[in-house]
Amino acid sequence: MAAKQKINHTEMTVLVFALRYAVGRRTYAPALVCDFLKDRLSDMTDDQKQSLAAELDLMLKYGYCIDDLSEGAVNGLYEALRREYVR
């Protein structure tokens, strides 16, 4: 299997857009996007991880998560990010 490549700026921007869109839906989308991001944390730069953490902070602080499923997915990503960033 080929090694994963680092996430470039444009890809990271698209992933954040996907996260913002998904969190506002009452579907499996929040979990799908958050799981994808969790799988790619090791491919992100420290700056990208910091930006993602700030985005998640805003989502949780201002109630962007419209249901428990969205909030659970975002919290799970936030915890995975915290563990990855602390390494």
ZATORRO-749005 format. One record per residue (C-alpha): x, y, z; residue number from 0. Coordinates in pm, 1 decimal, always signed. Layout:
residues N
PT/X/Y/Z/k
PT/X/Y/Z/NUM
...
This chain:
residues 87
PT/X/Y/Z/k
PT/+0.0/+0.0/+0.0/0
PT/+130.9/+346.2/-89.2/1
PT/+215.6/+585.4/+190.7/2
PT/-25.6/+869.8/+250.2/3
PT/+89.1/+1213.8/+143.5/4
PT/+81.9/+1524.2/+356.2/5
PT/-233.0/+1732.0/+325.7/6
PT/-171.9/+2052.4/+130.5/7
PT/-336.3/+2387.8/+201.5/8
PT/-612.6/+2350.2/-57.7/9
PT/-702.6/+2000.3/+60.5/10
PT/-716.8/+2118.2/+421.3/11
PT/-943.9/+2406.8/+325.6/12
PT/-1181.4/+2168.7/+146.9/13
PT/-1181.8/+1934.2/+447.6/14
PT/-1273.7/+2220.5/+682.1/15
PT/-1554.5/+2322.1/+442.9/16
PT/-1677.5/+1961.3/+447.4/17
PT/-1665.3/+1957.6/+827.1/18
PT/-1861.9/+2282.3/+855.1/19
PT/-2124.1/+2155.0/+611.8/20
PT/-2151.5/+1810.7/+769.9/21
PT/-2190.5/+1929.2/+1128.1/22
PT/-2511.0/+2107.7/+1034.9/23
PT/-2676.5/+1788.6/+908.0/24
PT/-2876.7/+1527.2/+1093.0/25
PT/-2721.6/+1239.4/+900.5/26
PT/-2417.3/+1017.3/+915.0/27
PT/-2215.1/+1300.2/+750.9/28
PT/-2061.8/+1443.7/+1072.7/29
PT/-1925.7/+1104.0/+1175.3/30
PT/-1800.6/+1029.9/+823.4/31
PT/-1609.4/+1358.0/+791.5/32
PT/-1476.5/+1347.6/+1149.8/33
PT/-1358.8/+988.4/+1106.8/34
PT/-1183.9/+1081.1/+781.4/35
PT/-1008.9/+1372.1/+953.5/36
PT/-908.6/+1149.4/+1245.7/37
PT/-749.3/+904.2/+1002.1/38
PT/-548.6/+1187.1/+842.4/39
PT/-428.5/+1369.5/+1156.2/40
PT/-78.3/+1229.0/+1119.9/41
PT/-64.0/+1377.1/+768.5/42
PT/-136.8/+1731.5/+888.6/43
PT/+116.9/+1995.5/+978.7/44
PT/+115.5/+2144.4/+1327.0/45
PT/-38.2/+2463.0/+1184.7/46
PT/-318.4/+2263.5/+1022.4/47
PT/-385.2/+2080.9/+1348.7/48
PT/-392.6/+2411.5/+1535.3/49
PT/-638.4/+2558.6/+1284.1/50
PT/-858.5/+2249.8/+1305.0/51
PT/-858.2/+2267.8/+1686.1/52
PT/-964.9/+2634.1/+1668.8/53
PT/-1245.2/+2542.3/+1427.3/54
PT/-1368.1/+2266.6/+1659.2/55
PT/-1353.4/+2501.4/+1957.7/56
PT/-1583.1/+2745.3/+1776.9/57
PT/-1824.8/+2470.0/+1677.1/58
PT/-1855.6/+2347.8/+2034.3/59
PT/-1859.2/+2693.6/+2193.6/60
PT/-2127.0/+2844.0/+1968.8/61
PT/-2350.9/+2543.0/+1931.3/62
PT/-2291.6/+2457.9/+1565.9/63
PT/-2353.7/+2094.2/+1655.9/64
PT/-2729.1/+2070.2/+1614.2/65
PT/-2770.1/+1729.0/+1771.2/66
PT/-2596.4/+1476.6/+1994.0/67
PT/-2458.7/+1282.5/+1696.3/68
PT/-2282.8/+1590.3/+1556.6/69
PT/-2154.1/+1689.5/+1898.4/70
PT/-2028.3/+1337.8/+1965.9/71
PT/-1845.3/+1325.1/+1632.3/72
PT/-1685.6/+1666.7/+1687.6/73
PT/-1585.0/+1579.4/+2044.8/74
PT/-1433.1/+1252.2/+1922.9/75
PT/-1228.4/+1436.7/+1660.5/76
PT/-1124.8/+1697.7/+1914.9/77
PT/-999.4/+1429.5/+2154.1/78
PT/-812.6/+1247.1/+1875.9/79
PT/-656.6/+1576.8/+1771.4/80
PT/-554.0/+1650.2/+2128.2/81
PT/-388.2/+1308.5/+2157.6/82
PT/-211.9/+1347.1/+1820.8/83
PT/-95.3/+1701.1/+1894.1/84
PT/+41.4/+1608.3/+2237.0/85
PT/+273.8/+1341.9/+2087.7/86
